[in-house]
Amino acid sequence: MDVLKNLIDLFGVEAVLTDNDSLQHYGKDWTKTHQPDPLAIVFPHTTQQVQALVKLANIGAFTLVPSGGRTGLSGGAVAANKEVVVAFDRMNKILAFNAIDRSITCEPGAITQQIQQLAKDNNLLYPVDFASSASSQIGGNIATNAGGIKVVRYGLTRNWVLGLKVVTGSGEILDLNKGLVKNATGYDLRHLFIGSEGTLGFITEATLRLTKPPKNLCVMVLGINDVTGLMKVFKDFQNTLDISAFECFSDRTLHYVHTDKGIPLPFETRAPYYALLEFDNDSEQRQDEAFQTFENCINEGWVVDGVMSQSESQAQSLWRLREDISETLSAYTPYKNDLSVKISVIPEFLEAVVELITHNYTEFEVLWYGHIGDGNIHLNILKPEKMQSEEFFKKCKLLNPMIFELTQQMNGSISAEHGVGLLKRDDLAYSRSKEELTIMRQLKAVFDPNGIMNPGKMLSDPQQTLI
């Protein structure tokens, strides 16, 4: 089969790209560990075109890789083996808004921020939010079950998907749940596709639930003496206020943001750790409760100082202390790990991980930050200035099994919100049992019998020895 000719016949010459710049651009995500080498990039306009492409791939024995905003950090959108990349940039329409149902129906290429703005224009809220919301696409968010900074209150993307239209790996169109709030008619296949990273089929339409927006969001930044105290502070504020975010970062992490970005320190007193929390300051009573909780934390010795935003602009400035971390650290060639454990064991977990890394490589600087309110830690190891990148990454990869084994011992996850993709595919057994992996492969075979959908992502070769 002449694959390129068939693609041009299906999509038109203007919607099939084969030039090197396009192949490099659309054949990768934010990871840099695999060299992209796709066969072609195609831009479908409709569900029917996606279905026709999938059927063609089954006949012609070529494989497909979905491409959204390509903001992923797991290699899930990398096409390195002559796959056809399916870019959803042109399937970006808002199809419907329903004020009564509080829902939006859109195509997968709709930008997250576009959805958030439409909700805001109608006095509603789409609460899934993260740093890449200005460029990430809804289809990719759903395929990776994206989380972000508001999970402690609003949950993951999964919580906001009312319905999905998908094309399976065998070319069937499924209309799942149809936007219903209540539906007790057996297996909810919608949830199999959420977080499946395009390995079962491609999302071509989504109906998302909206909610009412918070009132007068207020941000507090607190200096905290130790990680144990951090968890006590979280418990106290969670019991008192309706928290929408609870983030944390170390003093060394703050040092880089302050020094490199010129962002002012939140207060003069320095502390080993900092917590940033956000809540609805919708009444004088709520503000009094926040102050009383803060004073209690001071009296208990958990908190050394703190600041509360007095305006929207000040709240945004305080958020920059947390939101600018990833971009700041990127200049220092970090090796990243995205891990999660139960919230209650975070102090024990953090202490053990940092000790493990520094014991093996005393020259490594370990920085961490994360969504402490949902148990998610972002570990960053910075490359020593005089060490070559190749040597640095080789040493870091030797640490992974030890870090993952520790995570496994604490019943945690080796990928809290960035997915599995290529980068953590061969380590998935640290978080999933042999029985689970077997069932996952069986599901893959049901929906994608010829293995054409995002091959090599998430699931390793079934013959590979499991941990």
C-alpha positions as CSV (number, residue, x, y, z in Angstrom):
1,M,0.0,0.0,0.0
2,D,1.2,3.5,-0.8
3,V,0.4,5.0,2.6
4,L,1.1,8.7,1.6
5,K,-1.0,8.5,-1.5
6,N,-3.9,7.0,0.6
7,L,-3.5,9.7,3.2
8,I,-3.6,12.5,0.6
9,D,-6.7,10.9,-1.0
10,L,-8.4,10.9,2.4
11,F,-7.4,14.3,3.8
12,G,-6.3,16.3,0.8
13,V,-2.8,17.4,0.0
14,E,-3.0,20.5,2.3
15,A,-3.8,18.4,5.4
16,V,-0.9,15.9,5.0
17,L,2.6,17.3,5.9
18,T,5.9,15.5,5.3
19,D,8.5,18.3,5.4
20,N,11.2,17.8,8.0
21,D,10.2,20.9,10.1
22,S,6.7,19.6,10.5
23,L,7.8,16.1,11.3
24,Q,10.1,17.4,14.0
25,H,7.5,19.8,15.4
26,Y,4.5,17.4,15.6
27,G,6.5,14.2,16.3
28,K,7.4,15.0,19.9
29,D,6.1,16.4,23.2
30,W,8.0,18.4,25.8
31,T,10.3,15.4,26.5
32,K,13.7,15.3,24.8
33,T,14.7,11.7,25.3
34,H,13.6,10.3,21.9
35,Q,14.3,11.6,18.4
36,P,11.0,12.1,16.5
37,D,10.8,10.2,13.2
38,P,7.2,10.1,12.0
39,L,6.1,9.2,8.5
40,A,3.6,12.0,8.1
41,I,1.4,14.4,9.9
42,V,-2.4,14.5,9.2
43,F,-5.0,16.9,10.3
44,P,-8.5,15.4,10.4
45,H,-11.6,17.7,10.5
46,T,-14.3,15.2,11.6
47,T,-15.0,12.1,13.5
48,Q,-15.7,10.3,10.3
49,Q,-12.3,11.2,8.9
50,V,-10.7,9.8,12.0
51,Q,-12.7,6.6,11.6
52,A,-11.7,6.3,8.0
53,L,-8.0,6.8,8.9
54,V,-8.2,4.1,11.6
55,K,-9.7,1.7,9.2
56,L,-7.1,2.5,6.6
57,A,-4.3,1.9,9.2
58,N,-5.7,-1.5,10.0
59,I,-5.7,-2.5,6.4
60,G,-2.4,-0.9,5.6
61,A,-0.6,-2.0,8.8
62,F,0.7,1.4,9.7
63,T,0.4,2.9,13.2
64,L,-1.0,6.1,14.6
65,V,0.1,8.6,17.3
66,P,-2.2,11.3,18.6
67,S,-0.9,14.8,18.9
68,G,-2.6,17.6,20.9
69,G,-0.8,20.5,22.4
70,R,2.3,18.3,22.9
71,T,2.8,19.6,26.4
72,G,3.2,16.1,27.9
73,L,6.2,15.1,30.0
74,S,6.1,11.3,29.5
75,G,6.8,10.8,25.8
76,G,3.2,9.9,25.2
77,A,3.0,11.9,22.0
78,V,6.4,11.0,20.6
79,A,6.4,9.3,17.1
80,A,9.9,7.8,16.7
81,N,9.1,4.8,14.4
82,K,7.6,6.0,11.2
83,E,4.1,6.4,12.7
84,V,1.5,8.7,11.2
85,V,0.8,11.5,13.6
86,V,-2.8,12.5,14.0
87,A,-2.8,16.2,15.0
88,F,-6.2,17.5,16.2
89,D,-5.4,21.2,15.8
90,R,-8.2,21.7,13.2
91,M,-10.8,19.8,15.3
92,N,-10.9,22.7,17.7
93,K,-14.5,23.9,17.8
94,I,-16.8,24.6,20.7
95,L,-19.9,22.6,19.6
96,A,-22.4,23.5,22.3
97,F,-22.8,25.4,25.6
98,N,-25.7,24.5,27.8
99,A,-26.4,26.9,30.7
100,I,-29.0,24.6,32.3
101,D,-26.9,21.5,32.2
102,R,-23.8,23.6,33.0
103,S,-21.8,21.8,30.2
104,I,-19.7,22.5,27.2
105,T,-19.3,20.1,24.3
106,C,-16.2,20.6,22.2
107,E,-13.8,18.9,19.8
108,P,-10.5,17.5,21.1
109,G,-8.3,20.3,19.7
110,A,-10.0,23.0,21.8
111,I,-7.5,24.8,24.0
112,T,-8.0,24.4,27.7
113,Q,-7.8,28.1,28.3
114,Q,-10.5,28.6,25.7
115,I,-12.8,26.3,27.6
116,Q,-12.0,28.1,30.9
117,Q,-12.7,31.5,29.3
118,L,-16.0,30.5,27.8
119,A,-17.1,29.2,31.2
120,K,-16.0,32.4,32.8
121,D,-17.9,34.5,30.3
122,N,-21.0,32.6,31.4
123,N,-20.4,33.1,35.1
124,L,-19.2,29.5,35.4
125,L,-16.0,27.6,36.0
126,Y,-14.0,24.8,34.4
127,P,-11.7,24.2,37.3
128,V,-9.0,21.9,35.8
129,D,-6.0,24.3,35.7
130,F,-2.3,24.0,35.2
131,A,0.7,25.8,33.8
132,S,0.2,24.7,30.2
133,S,-3.5,25.6,30.0
134,A,-2.8,28.2,27.3
135,S,-1.5,25.6,24.9
136,S,-2.7,22.2,26.0
137,Q,-5.7,20.7,24.2
138,I,-8.8,19.1,25.9
139,G,-8.3,15.8,24.1
140,G,-4.8,15.5,25.5
141,N,-6.0,16.5,29.0
142,I,-8.6,13.8,29.0
143,A,-6.2,11.2,27.5
144,T,-3.8,11.8,30.4
145,N,-6.4,12.5,33.1
146,A,-4.7,15.9,33.7
147,G,-4.5,17.2,37.3
148,G,-2.9,20.5,38.2
149,I,-3.2,23.0,41.0
150,K,-6.8,22.7,42.0
151,V,-7.1,18.9,42.5
152,V,-7.4,19.2,46.3
153,R,-10.9,20.8,45.8
154,Y,-12.0,19.9,42.3
155,G,-10.3,16.6,41.5
156,L,-8.8,15.4,38.2
157,T,-10.1,15.8,34.7
158,R,-12.0,12.5,35.1
159,N,-14.3,14.3,37.5
160,W,-15.4,16.8,34.8
161,V,-16.0,14.6,31.8
162,L,-19.8,14.0,31.2
163,G,-19.5,12.3,27.9
164,L,-17.0,11.2,25.2
165,K,-17.2,10.3,21.5
166,V,-14.3,8.1,20.5
167,V,-13.0,6.1,17.6
168,T,-11.6,2.8,18.8
169,G,-8.5,1.0,17.4
170,S,-10.8,-1.2,15.4
171,G,-12.6,1.8,13.8
172,E,-15.8,1.8,15.8
173,I,-17.4,5.1,16.9
174,L,-18.6,5.0,20.5
175,D,-20.8,7.7,22.0
176,L,-20.2,7.2,25.7
177,N,-22.5,8.4,28.5
178,K,-24.0,11.2,26.2
179,G,-23.6,13.9,28.8
180,L,-25.7,12.3,31.5
181,V,-25.2,13.0,35.2
182,K,-26.7,9.7,36.2
183,N,-26.5,6.6,34.2
184,A,-26.6,3.1,35.9
185,T,-26.6,0.9,32.8
186,G,-23.5,-1.2,33.3
187,Y,-19.9,-0.7,32.5
188,D,-19.0,3.0,32.0
189,L,-16.5,2.7,29.1
190,R,-16.0,6.5,29.2
191,H,-13.6,6.0,32.1
192,L,-11.5,3.5,30.3
193,F,-10.6,6.2,27.7
194,I,-9.8,8.8,30.3
195,G,-6.1,8.4,31.1
196,S,-5.6,5.8,28.4
197,E,-3.0,8.0,26.5
198,G,-4.6,7.2,23.1
199,T,-3.8,3.5,23.4
200,L,-7.4,2.3,23.1
201,G,-8.8,4.9,20.7
202,F,-8.9,8.6,19.8
203,I,-11.2,11.1,21.5
204,T,-13.1,13.2,18.8
205,E,-15.7,15.0,21.0
206,A,-16.0,15.7,24.7
207,T,-18.8,17.0,27.0
208,L,-17.4,18.7,30.1
209,R,-19.2,19.6,33.3
210,L,-18.9,23.2,34.7
211,T,-19.5,24.5,38.1
212,K,-20.1,27.9,39.8
213,P,-16.9,30.0,40.3
214,P,-15.5,30.7,43.7
215,K,-15.9,34.1,45.3
216,N,-13.0,36.4,46.2
217,L,-10.1,33.9,46.1
218,C,-7.5,34.7,48.6
219,V,-3.9,33.4,48.8
220,M,-1.8,32.8,51.8
221,V,1.9,31.9,51.9
222,L,3.2,30.5,55.1
223,G,6.8,29.8,56.3
224,I,7.0,26.4,57.9
225,N,9.6,24.8,60.2
226,D,9.5,21.2,59.0
227,V,7.6,18.8,56.8
228,T,5.7,17.3,59.7
229,G,4.5,20.7,60.6
230,L,3.5,21.2,57.0
231,M,1.0,18.3,57.2
232,K,-0.4,19.7,60.5
233,V,-0.9,23.1,58.9
234,F,-2.7,21.4,56.0
235,K,-5.0,19.5,58.4
236,D,-5.9,22.6,60.4
237,F,-6.7,24.8,57.3
238,Q,-8.5,21.9,55.6
239,N,-10.7,21.5,58.6
240,T,-11.5,25.2,58.8
241,L,-11.7,26.5,55.2
242,D,-12.8,25.2,51.8
243,I,-9.3,25.1,50.3
244,S,-8.9,25.1,46.5
245,A,-5.2,24.6,46.5
246,F,-2.4,23.7,48.9
247,E,1.0,23.8,47.3
248,C,4.5,23.5,48.9
249,F,8.1,24.2,48.0
250,S,11.4,24.2,49.8
251,D,13.5,27.2,50.7
252,R,16.2,26.2,48.2
253,T,13.5,26.0,45.5
254,L,12.3,29.5,46.4
255,H,15.9,30.7,46.3
256,Y,16.1,29.9,42.6
257,V,12.8,31.6,41.7
258,H,13.6,34.7,43.8
259,T,17.2,35.0,42.4
260,D,16.5,34.1,38.7
261,K,13.1,35.6,38.2
262,G,13.4,38.6,40.6
263,I,10.2,37.7,42.4
264,P,10.1,39.3,45.8
265,L,10.2,37.0,48.9
266,P,6.8,36.7,50.6
267,F,8.2,38.0,53.9
268,E,11.6,38.7,55.5
269,T,11.6,35.7,57.8
270,R,13.2,32.7,56.1
271,A,11.9,29.2,56.7
272,P,12.9,25.7,55.5
273,Y,9.6,25.2,53.7
274,Y,6.7,27.2,52.4
275,A,3.1,26.4,51.9
276,L,0.8,28.3,49.5
277,L,-2.9,27.9,50.0
278,E,-5.9,29.3,48.3
279,F,-9.5,29.7,49.6
280,D,-12.7,31.5,49.1
281,N,-12.5,34.7,51.3
282,D,-16.2,35.3,50.8
283,S,-17.1,36.9,54.1
284,E,-15.6,38.5,57.2
285,Q,-16.3,35.3,59.1
286,R,-14.2,33.4,56.6
287,Q,-11.3,35.9,56.9
288,D,-11.5,35.7,60.7
289,E,-11.4,31.9,60.5
290,A,-8.3,32.1,58.3
291,F,-6.5,34.4,60.8
292,Q,-7.5,32.3,63.8
293,T,-6.1,29.2,62.1
294,F,-2.9,31.0,61.2
295,E,-2.5,32.2,64.8
296,N,-3.1,28.7,66.1
297,C,-0.3,27.4,63.7
298,I,2.0,30.1,65.0
299,N,1.3,29.2,68.6
300,E,1.9,25.5,67.9
301,G,5.3,26.4,66.5
302,W,4.5,25.0,63.0
303,V,4.5,28.3,61.2
304,V,7.1,31.1,61.6
305,D,5.5,33.8,59.4
306,G,2.9,34.4,56.8
307,V,1.2,36.7,54.4
308,M,-2.3,37.0,53.0
309,S,-3.2,38.6,49.7
310,Q,-5.2,41.8,49.9
311,S,-6.0,42.1,46.2
312,E,-6.2,40.0,43.0
313,S,-2.9,41.3,41.8
314,Q,-1.2,40.4,45.0
315,A,-2.7,37.0,44.9
316,Q,-1.3,36.5,41.4
317,S,2.2,37.7,42.5
318,L,2.2,35.2,45.4
319,W,1.1,32.4,42.9
320,R,4.2,33.2,40.8
321,L,6.4,31.9,43.7
322,R,5.0,28.4,42.9
323,E,4.0,28.6,39.2
324,D,7.4,29.9,38.1
325,I,9.4,27.1,39.6
326,S,9.3,24.6,36.7
327,E,10.4,27.2,34.2
328,T,13.1,28.5,36.5
329,L,14.6,25.1,37.2
330,S,14.6,24.2,33.5
331,A,17.7,26.3,33.0
332,Y,19.6,24.0,35.4
333,T,19.1,20.8,33.5
334,P,16.9,19.1,36.1
335,Y,16.1,15.4,36.2
336,K,12.5,15.2,37.1
337,N,10.3,12.6,38.8
338,D,6.5,13.0,39.4
339,L,5.4,10.8,42.3
340,S,2.5,10.5,44.7
341,V,1.8,8.8,48.0
342,K,-1.0,9.1,50.5
343,I,-1.0,12.6,52.0
344,S,-0.4,11.3,55.5
345,V,2.9,9.6,54.6
346,I,4.5,12.6,52.7
347,P,6.9,13.5,55.5
348,E,8.3,10.0,55.8
349,F,8.4,9.6,52.0
350,L,10.2,12.9,51.3
351,E,12.8,12.3,54.0
352,A,13.5,8.8,52.6
353,V,13.7,9.9,49.0
354,V,16.1,12.8,49.7
355,E,18.3,10.6,51.9
356,L,18.4,8.0,49.2
357,I,19.5,10.4,46.5
358,T,22.1,12.3,48.6
359,H,23.5,9.1,50.0
360,N,24.3,7.8,46.5
361,Y,25.4,11.1,45.0
362,T,26.5,13.7,47.5
363,E,27.2,16.2,44.6
364,F,23.5,16.3,43.6
365,E,21.2,19.0,44.8
366,V,17.7,17.8,45.4
367,L,14.8,20.3,45.1
368,W,11.2,19.5,45.5
369,Y,7.8,21.1,45.2
370,G,4.3,20.0,44.5
371,H,0.6,19.6,45.2
372,I,0.9,18.5,48.8
373,G,-2.8,18.7,49.2
374,D,-3.3,15.7,46.9
375,G,-0.1,13.8,47.8
376,N,1.8,14.8,44.6
377,I,5.6,15.5,44.8
378,H,7.7,16.8,42.0
379,L,11.3,15.8,42.6
380,N,14.1,17.7,40.7
381,I,17.7,16.7,40.8
382,L,19.9,19.6,39.4
383,K,22.9,18.8,37.2
384,P,26.2,19.8,38.9
385,E,27.8,22.6,36.9
386,K,31.0,20.7,36.0
387,M,29.2,17.3,35.2
388,Q,28.5,16.4,31.6
389,S,24.8,15.9,30.8
390,E,25.3,12.4,29.5
391,E,27.0,11.3,32.8
392,F,24.4,13.2,34.9
393,F,21.4,11.5,33.2
394,K,23.0,8.1,33.4
395,K,23.5,8.4,37.1
396,C,19.9,9.7,37.6
397,K,18.5,6.7,35.7
398,L,20.4,4.4,38.0
399,L,18.5,6.0,40.9
400,N,15.1,5.4,39.4
401,P,14.7,1.8,40.4
402,M,15.6,2.7,44.0
403,I,13.2,5.7,44.0
404,F,10.4,3.6,42.4
405,E,10.9,0.7,44.8
406,L,10.6,3.1,47.8
407,T,7.4,4.5,46.2
408,Q,6.1,1.0,45.8
409,Q,6.8,0.1,49.4
410,M,4.6,3.1,50.4
411,N,1.8,2.1,48.0
412,G,2.4,5.2,45.9
413,S,2.4,6.0,42.2
414,I,5.5,6.5,40.0
415,S,3.5,8.9,37.9
416,A,1.0,11.1,39.7
417,E,-0.1,13.3,36.8
418,H,2.3,13.2,33.9
419,G,1.2,9.8,32.6
420,V,3.3,6.8,31.6
421,G,4.1,7.2,27.9
422,L,7.5,5.9,26.9
423,L,9.5,7.3,29.8
424,K,7.9,5.2,32.6
425,R,6.4,2.4,30.5
426,D,9.0,-0.2,31.6
427,D,8.6,0.8,35.2
428,L,4.8,0.5,35.4
429,A,5.0,-2.7,37.4
430,Y,6.2,-0.6,40.4
431,S,2.6,0.8,40.5
432,R,0.5,-1.9,38.9
433,S,0.3,-5.6,39.8
434,K,0.9,-8.4,37.3
435,E,-2.8,-9.2,37.4
436,E,-3.6,-5.5,36.6
437,L,-1.1,-5.4,33.7
438,T,-2.5,-8.6,32.3
439,I,-6.1,-7.1,32.3
440,M,-4.8,-3.8,30.8
441,R,-3.2,-5.8,27.9
442,Q,-6.5,-7.7,27.4
443,L,-8.4,-4.4,27.2
444,K,-5.9,-3.1,24.7
445,A,-6.5,-6.2,22.6
446,V,-10.3,-5.7,22.7
447,F,-10.3,-2.1,21.6
448,D,-7.1,-2.1,19.4
449,P,-6.7,-5.7,18.2
450,N,-4.0,-4.9,15.6
451,G,-2.0,-2.6,17.9
452,I,-2.1,0.5,15.7
453,M,-3.0,3.1,18.4
454,N,-0.1,4.9,20.0
455,P,2.1,1.7,19.9
456,G,4.7,1.2,22.6
457,K,3.2,3.7,25.0
458,M,2.1,2.8,28.5
459,L,2.3,-1.0,28.1
460,S,5.6,-2.8,27.6
461,D,6.1,-5.9,25.5
462,P,3.9,-8.6,27.2
463,Q,6.9,-11.0,27.1
464,Q,9.0,-8.6,29.2
465,T,9.7,-9.9,32.7
466,L,7.6,-8.1,35.2
467,I,9.0,-6.9,38.6
